[in-house]
Structure formats: C-alpha cells, structure tokens
Amino acid sequence: MLPPNPSSTVGNLIRFDGFVDENGREISASLPMQELVRDRRPWIVSPMYTRCPHTCSAITAGLHRALDQSGLGPSEYRILSFSFDPNETDDSLRRFRARMELPSDWLTLRAHDPQAIERTLKSLDFRTITTGDGEFDHPNLVAVLAPDMRLNGYLFGINVSPTELARAVRRARAGVFAADAWRPYLFLFAALGFLASAWVFGLLLSRRRARTRRSSMLSETV
C-alpha cells in the first residue's frame, strides 16, 4: 500500500462527524471545537479495524507501550483508535478495548455510515484495499493532530518510537507542523550544497589547469 503524502495532507482538518464510540454515543457531540482549542492537547490517532489478523493489534500494543516509555503524561495528549471497517460494531470495539487493555481515556470509534469513513480517510490520504477474504490491506501508521484537529504529521511503521512520539506530540502542541520543523535547517542545507558544488567546480577547474600545464610543457619539450 502506498503511504499517505504529507505534502498534500498536513494541515487538513480531520473530523469524526458520523462516528460513535463503543457505547453508541455520537463523538462529535462530545468534542466541541471550542473546548479542543482551549484544551491545547494534541491528538494521537490510530486507524485500525478490530478483525485485523496482522498489524492493527501490533500497532495498538506498540503505541500503548511507546506512550508508557515516552515520558508524556495523560494531560499532554488525547488518543483515539478509529475503525475503517464499515461492519464494525460497538461490541467488537469493546472486545478490542478489553483485549488490548486500553485505558478509559483511550477512545475507540466506529462510523455508523460508510460516507463518514470515506471523508475521514480521504482527509488523511489513508487508502485501503479489501481483499478476497474480506480483510483489508492498509498502511501502517499513526497520525498526530494539532489541538484543533488539523493533521500535523505521521509516524510510520508498526513499532512507534517513544522518542519520536514524544517529539511529534510536543511539536503539534507548539503548533509546528512536521514540514515546518525542518525549515530552520533549510538554509544550512542550501549553504552546504553550495559549498559542495563550489568544491567540485574548483576541483574540476584545477584538474583542467593541471592538464593544460602538462600539455604546454610537453609542447615546449618537443
């Protein structure tokens, strides 16, 4: 599966309108935007589906472990796992929570209509393919959102690094997008590139002059 393209998605507003939690409660009703902005806690978002036989449980377990080792406190982030399976149920979400031993403040969500899933996945550029056995092929990643639920960046892979997770959450809290984090170094990269080009040019020029001198000396000898 092709991973999302951050250059076209970072800054997108990621909404969960049409999603419900494991108790059937509309999630958008319990997450007013004004409260989120005041709260200043970034979001850690994990796309998954509970029937996944391969990576979804591993990603969730790895994320749980990374949070424990990251040094982040519960007051520094919000976290949710949302299912992209249109056949997900409240009961399957509850079983997933119990199996993964998720804390009470870790939201688990499902969409009650396919259009809600499509809107959210499109905003994340998260593409899935249904296989012949009814399972899904999908990218392996965790998304980090700013407090206002705008996409800040991705952490790719099954095992999330505690250090990278903490850095991404604090960057999102400060309002620094993943692409912006590199901007202070762009001038340095450009300067190094210029110096490297100048060195190569100088080297080629000195070699050319050396060849010219040798040719002149041979001509004078003859």
N, C-alpha and C positions, 0 to 999 in steps of 0.2 A: 504494500500500500504506500502511495506517495504521502509524505507527511505534509502538514499544512505549510503554507507560505507566509511566514511572519510579516514580510514586507507589504502584504495586502490585507492582513488581518489585525495587526497590532493597532490598538485604538478603537476597534469595533466594540459597540455596546453589546454585551452578552446578556440576554434576558431569558427568564424562565417562566414567562407567561404561558399558561396552559399546562404547567407541571404541578404535581401534587406530591406530598410526602407519603411516607408509609402508612399514615393514618387517613389518607384521602383528603388532606387539607390543602387548599389552594396555596401554593408557595408565594405567589406574587402578592397576595393579600397580607402576608405576614412579614414581607420585606419591603416596606415603603422606601422609596429612593431617598427621601429627606433624612431618614434615620441612618441609612447606609453612609451617606456623605458625612454626617455628624460623627458617626462611629469611628471612621478612619481606619477600619480593619480591612486589609486586602482579602481577597478570596482565593482559596486553593480549590480547583475544580478538576474532578477526575471523571472523564467519560468512561462508561463501562456497561456491561449487562450481566445480570446475575447468573445466567446459564452458561457463561463463557467457560469452556473447558481448559483454557490455556493461560492467557496472560492477565485477565482482569483481576482475578483474585491475587495474583502475584504482585501486580501494580499496587493494589489497595494495601496489601500487607507491607510492601516496601515503603509506601507513603506513610503508613502508620508508624513504622519503625524509624523512618527518617525524621518525622516530627519529634519523636521521643529523643532523638540524638542531636537535633538541630539547635537546641538552646532557645527555641521560640516558646513563649508562653501562650496559653489559650487566649489571653487578652490581645494578642498581636495579629490574629488572623481569624477568618471564618473558613469552614471547609465543607464541601459537599461532593457527593458522588451522584451522577445522574445517569440513568439508563437510556440508551438509544434503541432499546428493543420495544417495538410497539405492542408486544404481547406481555410486557412486564406487569406484575400485579403488586398490590400492597403486601400481600402475604409473602411473595418472593423477596421483596425488599426487606421485610422483617427477618426472614430467614438469613438473608445475606448479612444483615447487621449482626445477628447472633453468631453466625459462623466466623465473621471477621473480627468479632469482639470490638466493634466500633463504639466510641464514647457517645454519650447522649447529644453532645453539641455537633456531632458529625451528621449533617443532613444526608438523607438518601431520597432521591426523587425519581419519578417516572412521569411521562407525558400521557395525558388522557386522550390525546388525538395526534395522529401522525404529523400534522402540519406544525405542531409545536416543536416536535423533534427536528423536523426539517429546517425550521427557522434558526434554531439554536446551533445545529451542526453546520449550517451554511455560514453563520457568523464566525464560527471557529475554524472554518475550512477543514472540517473533520469529515472525511469520506469513509463510508463503509460499503462492503460488498457482501450480499447474502450468498452463502454457499449452498450446495445441493442438499446438505443435511440440516438446513435451517439455522446454522450458526452464522457468525459474522466474521469477516476479515476486517481489521481496523488498525489504525496507527496506535502505537503505544506511547502515551504521553500524559502529562499533567499540565493544565493551564493555570496561570496565575493572573488574577484580575485585580485592577485597582479598586479602592473602596467604592467608587461609583459604578463598578461592574464593567469597566472597559478593559479589554484584553491588554495585558502588559507584556506577556511573553509565554513561552512554553519550556517545559523540561521534558526532554525526550528520553525514551527507554523504559525498561521495566523497573530497574532499581534506581530510585531517586537519591542523589547525593544529599546528605543532610546539610552540608556547607552551601551547595548550590541552591537548595530550597530556602534556607535562611536568607541568603543574599537576594534571591528573587522576591521574597515576601517583603523584605525591607526596602528594596528598590521600588516595588509597587506602592508601598505605604508613602514613600517620599515623592511619588508622582514622576519617577524617572522611568521612561519606557525602555524596554530591552535594547532597542536600537540606539536610544539616546545615551545609554551607558558607555558606548564606545566613542562618542563624539569628542571628548577631551583628548583622545589619543589619535584622532584623525590627522591633526597637523604633524604630530610626531611621525606617523606612518608615511605621510607625504614627504616630510623632510628626509627621512631615511631612504625613501625611494629615489628622491632627487640626488642624494649623495651617492647612492649606489650607481645610478645612471651616469653621474659625473665621473665616478671612479672607472667604470667600464669604458667610457668615452676617452678618458685620459690614458688608460692602458692601451687601447687600440691606437690612439694617436702616437704614443711613444714607440710602439712597435713599428708603426709605419715609418716614423722618422729614422728608427734604427735601420730598417731595411733600406731606406733611401741613402743613408750614410754609407752602408756597406756597398751598395751599388756604385756610389760615387768613388769610393776607394778602389774598387775593382777596375773601374773605368780608367782611373788615373794610373794604376799599375800597368794596365795593358798599353 
